[in-house]
Amino acid sequence: MSTNGLVDTKGQSGATKRRQYSEALKRQMVAETQVPGASVSIVARRHDVNSNQLFRWRRQLLPKAAVDSGAMLPVAVAPDAGRPRRTDREGIIEIAFGCGARVRLRGEVSSETLRQVIELLR
């Protein structure tokens, strides 16, 4: 077997064609990401679009405040249901996200770590 020959690894010759999306379709996809509880990656998959592209369209089409603002979410403090209170343990922070994720933090947690966890699950 000779390894001296050149191999075309492109598979096709010529320029690659890019898909074109109408402005109306871009706006529709961006609007779908604004529905409460919507996931940008799920909307992108549903339309067979890369999620990075959809994030770019969001930055282009939405007001800057809507894209960059850290949305404020309602917070409720709930009592421990059915569990006796113990005073000999460190504090616990429990955060339930709308997507179903729940985070429980025990002991001392740095504000930077907490911020990173919230950003990842938002």
C-alpha positions, 0 to 999 in steps of 0.5 A, spaced: 500 500 500 502 506 497 502 512 502 505 517 497 499 519 493 494 525 495 487 524 498 482 529 497 479 529 504 473 535 503 469 530 499 466 535 495 469 541 491 467 548 491 464 553 496 460 550 501 452 553 501 450 556 507 442 556 509 439 562 509 433 564 514 428 569 513 428 575 518 421 573 520 423 566 521 429 568 525 424 573 529 420 567 530 425 562 533 428 568 538 420 569 540 420 562 542 426 563 546 423 568 550 417 564 553 418 562 560 421 556 561 424 555 554 431 553 553 435 556 547 438 549 545 431 546 545 428 551 540 435 551 536 434 543 535 427 543 534 429 548 528 435 544 526 439 551 528 446 551 532 444 554 538 450 559 538 447 562 532 440 562 535 444 566 541 447 571 536 440 572 533 438 574 540 443 579 541 442 582 534 434 582 535 432 583 542 433 590 546 440 590 550 437 590 556 433 583 555 439 579 553 444 582 558 440 583 564 440 578 570 433 577 570 430 577 577 426 571 580 421 570 585 424 567 592 420 564 597 423 561 604 419 554 605 420 551 612 423 544 612 416 540 612 416 534 617 423 535 619 425 537 626 430 543 626 437 542 628 441 547 631 447 543 631 449 543 624 451 549 619 446 553 615 443 550 608 441 554 602 436 550 597 435 553 590 429 550 586 430 552 579 424 552 574 427 547 569 426 542 575 433 542 577 434 543 585 441 545 588 442 544 596 448 548 599 451 546 606 456 550 610 460 556 607 459 557 600 463 563 597 459 568 593 463 566 586 461 559 587 454 560 588 454 565 582 457 560 577 452 554 580 446 559 578 449 561 572 450 554 569 443 552 571 439 558 569 
